[in-house]
Every structure is written in C-alpha cells, then in structure tokens.
Amino acid sequence: MPDHSSLEGEIAVVTGGARGIGKAVAELFVAEGASVVLCDLHPALGTEVEQQLGNRAKFATADVSVEADVASVVATCVETYGPPSILVSNAGINANFDATTMTTDDWDHFMGVDLKAAWLFAKYVLPHMRDAGRGAIVNVASMHALVTLEGFFPYAAAKSGLIGLTRSLALDYGPHGIRVNAVAPGFIRTRLVQDSINRNPDPAAAERNMVSGIALRRIGEAAEVAAAIRFLASDDASYITGTTLHIDGGVTARRAG
C-alpha cells in the first residue's frame, strides 16, 4: 500500500501565504515534507515566513491579479524546486459595495483578486500537472458562496464563481489525473474576520453574537482549514474532485431565516 501519511516530495504553490490560512497551509505542507513557493503582496511578512520555514519555502512578492506576476511565481517554483504538483489558491480580499454605486474599476480590482487570480494560477500550473499526469488544486472559497448576508456584495458573487470554476476545471482536467476541489471556510480567526469584529462598537458582544450562530460555538482556527486543504491536496483524497468541503463549524447546517 502507498504511504499517504505525508506530502513528502510534493511541490506546492500557495497564494496569500504570508498570513492567515495561507501561512498555516505553508507551515503544514513544509512540516509534511513538501516544498512550497508562497506569494503575497507583503514582502516583509512573506520573507519572515520564508525564514521561519527554512530551505523548503520560497517567498515571491506578487499581485495575484496580474498575469505577469502569476507567471513569475510559477516560474520561480519551477526554477527553485521543480514543476508544481499542488496549487492552493487562497489569496483574497473582502469588500462591501452597493451594486448601484460600485464602479467598474472597483469591480475589476476586486474580482481580479478573488476570482481571476485562481484562473490565472490554474492557467500556469495546469500544463505542468498535465505533463506529469497528476496534480491537485484546492481553491479557498467561503461559506458566502453558499449562504450569505446583507452587505456582502460582491464577495458572495466572487466566491460563488470560484465554486463554479472549481467544478469546471475538475471536469476538464480529471482525464489528465488532476483533481480540483474547494473549501468553504466559515468564521475563522483571521485578520479579515477579526477586523469585522473590531469594527463594531462592542467587539466582545459582536463576537458572542457571531459564535451563537455556530453549531460548535467557537470561531475556527486557520490550522483547522489548513488540515482540510492538506487532505484534499494529498493522495488521501485520490477519488475526490469537483467538490466543496464546508469548514464552518456547522453554520451552513442551520435553517434559513
């Protein structure tokens, strides 16, 4: 029987890897024997992660919405460790707009990071995976792709698009031995979630209200999402593709209303 207990020998590209879920993924992957190229817009944070993880981690500064930057990150991966066998598209931003006042520039910038970037990275890693006859892509979506709240336009639209992109790529590249899945995190202790809590006049009350709607009655940790991503990226999930795994503590199990 093959040993599925680690990611030994895998080569991964992780976007948005300087903090939060992306950093947790890079840490776990390196701990399990993978080599990781992580990219982000924040060189100081990214370099710190690179130094923390040692010679099996390489940081590259990149705007994930710019094709030349994406191509450069993948080229860095090939030159440093070899062709990527895993892609984790995690980079994302949140934004709240009124659909009637949002500008096309706002839309293009937001969708460039939250949706276009996942396609661009797939565009550049898929040829390497196709040549190898194997590979795994995990896209980090959100519970807002499935259920949402007032005031989350266009975040919910972008994350819903990411789920559709996941299904399409799974169908198109499954015959080449490439699996494509997504995760849909709920409330995770990241900068974005903490910022949303802190914006309230009473952050402690806001967090209590948030937790009250979670079946497990707590906010999740980035490491818990990373563990699920590791599973989907590994051979342990060898017959799973085109699916979305909810990592939300039971939020989406609750009835509507």
C-alpha positions as CSV (number, residue, x, y, z in Angstrom):
1,M,0.0,0.0,0.0
2,P,1.3,3.5,-0.8
3,D,2.2,5.8,2.1
4,H,-0.3,8.6,2.2
5,S,0.8,9.9,5.6
6,S,2.7,12.9,4.3
7,L,3.3,15.3,1.4
8,E,6.9,14.2,1.0
9,G,8.3,15.3,-2.3
10,E,5.3,17.4,-3.4
11,I,5.9,20.9,-4.7
12,A,3.2,23.4,-3.9
13,V,2.3,27.0,-4.8
14,V,0.3,28.8,-2.1
15,T,-1.2,32.2,-2.8
16,G,-1.8,34.7,0.0
17,G,0.8,32.7,2.0
18,A,2.1,35.5,4.3
19,R,-0.5,35.2,6.9
20,G,-3.8,33.6,8.0
21,I,-4.9,30.4,6.2
22,G,-2.2,30.6,3.6
23,K,0.5,30.8,6.2
24,A,-1.0,27.9,8.1
25,V,-1.1,25.9,4.8
26,A,2.6,26.6,4.1
27,E,3.6,25.6,7.6
28,L,1.7,22.3,7.4
29,F,2.9,21.4,3.9
30,V,6.6,22.0,4.8
31,A,6.1,20.0,8.1
32,E,4.8,17.1,6.0
33,G,7.7,17.2,3.5
34,A,6.6,19.4,0.7
35,S,8.5,22.3,-0.8
36,V,6.4,25.5,-1.0
37,V,6.5,28.7,-3.0
38,L,4.3,31.2,-1.3
39,C,3.3,34.5,-2.7
40,D,1.7,37.7,-1.3
41,L,1.7,41.4,-1.6
42,H,3.5,41.9,1.7
43,P,7.2,41.2,1.3
44,A,8.1,41.8,5.0
45,L,5.6,39.2,6.2
46,G,6.3,36.8,3.4
47,T,10.1,36.9,3.9
48,E,9.5,36.3,7.6
49,V,7.5,33.1,6.8
50,E,10.2,32.0,4.4
51,Q,12.9,32.4,7.0
52,Q,10.8,30.6,9.6
53,L,10.2,27.6,7.3
54,G,13.7,27.2,6.0
55,N,15.1,25.9,2.7
56,R,11.9,24.2,1.6
57,A,10.0,27.5,1.4
58,K,10.5,30.3,-1.0
59,F,8.6,33.6,-0.9
60,A,7.7,35.7,-4.0
61,T,6.1,39.1,-4.0
62,A,3.2,39.1,-6.4
63,D,-0.1,40.8,-7.3
64,V,-2.2,37.7,-8.0
65,S,-4.5,39.7,-10.3
66,V,-1.6,40.5,-12.7
67,E,-0.8,37.8,-15.2
68,A,2.9,38.6,-15.4
69,D,3.3,38.3,-11.7
70,V,1.5,34.9,-11.7
71,A,3.7,33.6,-14.5
72,S,6.7,34.8,-12.5
73,V,5.6,32.9,-9.3
74,V,5.2,29.7,-11.2
75,A,8.5,30.1,-13.0
76,T,10.2,30.7,-9.6
77,C,8.6,27.4,-8.4
78,V,9.9,25.5,-11.4
79,E,13.4,27.0,-11.1
80,T,13.7,26.6,-7.3
81,Y,12.1,23.2,-6.7
82,G,10.6,21.9,-9.9
83,P,7.2,21.8,-11.6
84,P,4.3,22.3,-9.1
85,S,2.2,19.3,-8.2
86,I,-0.2,21.2,-5.8
87,L,-1.8,24.7,-6.1
88,V,-3.6,26.3,-3.2
89,S,-5.4,29.4,-4.4
90,N,-6.0,31.2,-1.1
91,A,-5.4,34.9,-1.8
92,G,-8.5,37.0,-1.3
93,I,-9.9,40.3,-0.1
94,N,-13.2,41.4,1.3
95,A,-15.2,44.4,0.1
96,N,-18.6,45.8,0.7
97,F,-20.3,47.8,-2.1
98,D,-23.7,49.0,-3.1
99,A,-24.4,47.5,-6.6
100,T,-25.7,50.8,-7.8
101,T,-22.6,52.8,-6.8
102,M,-19.8,50.3,-7.3
103,T,-17.6,51.4,-10.2
104,T,-16.2,49.2,-12.9
105,D,-12.7,49.8,-11.6
106,D,-13.8,48.7,-8.2
107,W,-15.4,45.6,-9.7
108,D,-12.4,44.7,-11.8
109,H,-9.9,45.1,-8.9
110,F,-12.0,43.0,-6.6
111,M,-12.8,40.3,-9.0
112,G,-9.2,40.3,-10.1
113,V,-8.0,39.2,-6.7
114,D,-10.9,37.0,-5.6
115,L,-11.8,35.2,-8.8
116,K,-9.5,35.9,-11.8
117,A,-6.4,35.1,-9.8
118,A,-7.5,31.5,-9.3
119,W,-7.9,31.1,-13.0
120,L,-4.5,32.7,-13.8
121,F,-2.7,30.4,-11.4
122,A,-4.5,27.4,-12.8
123,K,-3.6,28.6,-16.3
124,Y,0.1,28.4,-15.4
125,V,0.3,25.3,-13.2
126,L,-2.0,23.0,-15.2
127,P,0.4,22.5,-18.1
128,H,3.0,21.2,-15.6
129,M,0.4,18.9,-13.9
130,R,-0.8,17.7,-17.3
131,D,2.7,16.8,-18.3
132,A,3.1,14.8,-15.1
133,G,-0.2,13.1,-15.3
134,R,-1.2,14.2,-11.8
135,G,-1.8,17.2,-9.6
136,A,-4.2,18.7,-7.1
137,I,-5.7,22.2,-6.9
138,V,-7.5,23.5,-3.9
139,N,-9.4,26.8,-4.2
140,V,-10.3,28.6,-1.0
141,A,-13.8,29.9,-1.3
142,S,-16.1,30.8,1.6
143,M,-19.4,30.0,3.2
144,H,-20.7,33.1,1.4
145,A,-20.6,31.1,-1.9
146,L,-23.5,29.1,-0.5
147,V,-25.2,31.3,2.1
148,T,-24.7,34.9,2.7
149,L,-25.9,38.1,4.5
150,E,-26.9,41.6,3.5
151,G,-23.9,43.8,2.7
152,F,-21.6,41.1,1.2
153,F,-21.9,42.2,-2.4
154,P,-19.8,41.4,-4.4
155,Y,-17.9,39.0,-2.1
156,A,-20.6,36.3,-2.3
157,A,-20.6,36.6,-6.1
158,A,-16.8,36.1,-6.4
159,K,-16.8,33.1,-4.1
160,S,-19.7,31.6,-5.9
161,G,-17.8,32.0,-9.1
162,L,-14.8,30.2,-7.5
163,I,-17.0,27.2,-6.8
164,G,-18.1,27.1,-10.4
165,L,-14.5,27.4,-11.6
166,T,-13.6,24.5,-9.4
167,R,-16.3,22.3,-10.9
168,S,-15.4,23.2,-14.5
169,L,-11.7,22.6,-14.0
170,A,-12.4,19.3,-12.3
171,L,-14.3,18.1,-15.3
172,D,-11.9,19.4,-17.9
173,Y,-8.7,18.1,-16.3
174,G,-9.8,15.0,-14.5
175,P,-8.9,12.9,-17.5
176,H,-5.3,14.1,-17.0
177,G,-5.2,12.8,-13.5
178,I,-5.7,16.3,-12.0
179,R,-8.1,16.8,-9.1
180,V,-9.7,20.2,-8.4
181,N,-11.6,20.9,-5.2
182,A,-12.6,23.8,-3.0
183,V,-13.0,24.6,0.7
184,A,-15.6,26.9,2.1
185,P,-14.5,28.2,5.4
186,G,-16.9,29.9,7.8
187,F,-15.8,32.2,10.7
188,I,-12.0,31.6,11.0
189,R,-9.7,33.5,13.3
190,T,-8.0,35.5,10.5
191,R,-7.3,39.2,10.0
192,L,-10.4,39.7,7.9
193,V,-12.8,38.1,10.5
194,Q,-11.0,39.9,13.4
195,D,-11.3,43.2,11.5
196,S,-15.0,42.7,11.0
197,I,-15.4,42.0,14.7
198,N,-13.3,45.0,15.7
199,R,-15.4,47.4,13.6
200,N,-18.3,47.0,16.0
201,P,-18.8,49.5,18.9
202,D,-18.7,46.5,21.2
203,P,-16.3,43.9,19.7
204,A,-16.9,41.4,22.5
205,A,-20.6,41.5,22.0
206,A,-20.2,41.1,18.3
207,E,-18.1,38.0,18.7
208,R,-20.6,36.5,21.1
209,N,-23.3,37.1,18.5
210,M,-21.2,35.6,15.8
211,V,-20.4,32.5,17.9
212,S,-24.1,32.0,18.8
213,G,-24.9,31.0,15.3
214,I,-22.1,28.4,15.0
215,A,-23.0,24.8,16.0
216,L,-19.6,24.3,17.6
217,R,-20.0,27.7,19.5
218,R,-16.5,28.9,18.6
219,I,-14.5,30.6,15.8
220,G,-12.3,28.2,13.8
221,E,-8.5,28.4,13.6
222,A,-6.5,28.7,10.4
223,A,-4.7,25.4,11.2
224,E,-8.1,23.6,11.0
225,V,-8.7,24.9,7.5
226,A,-5.1,24.0,6.6
227,A,-5.6,20.4,7.7
228,A,-8.6,20.1,5.4
229,I,-6.7,21.6,2.5
230,R,-3.9,19.2,3.2
231,F,-6.3,16.3,2.9
232,L,-7.8,17.4,-0.4
233,A,-4.3,18.1,-1.8
234,S,-2.9,14.7,-0.8
235,D,-3.4,11.2,-2.2
236,D,-5.7,10.5,0.8
237,A,-8.3,12.3,-1.3
238,S,-7.4,10.4,-4.5
239,Y,-11.0,9.9,-5.6
240,I,-12.4,13.3,-4.6
241,T,-12.7,16.0,-7.3
242,G,-15.1,18.8,-8.2
243,T,-16.4,19.1,-4.6
244,T,-16.6,21.8,-2.0
245,L,-15.8,21.0,1.6
246,H,-17.5,23.1,4.3
247,I,-15.2,24.1,7.2
248,D,-17.7,26.2,9.1
249,G,-18.4,24.7,12.5
250,G,-21.9,23.9,11.4
251,V,-23.0,27.4,10.3
252,T,-24.5,26.3,7.0
253,A,-26.3,23.4,8.7
254,R,-28.6,25.9,10.3
255,R,-32.0,26.5,8.7
256,A,-32.5,29.8,6.7
257,G,-34.2,32.6,8.5
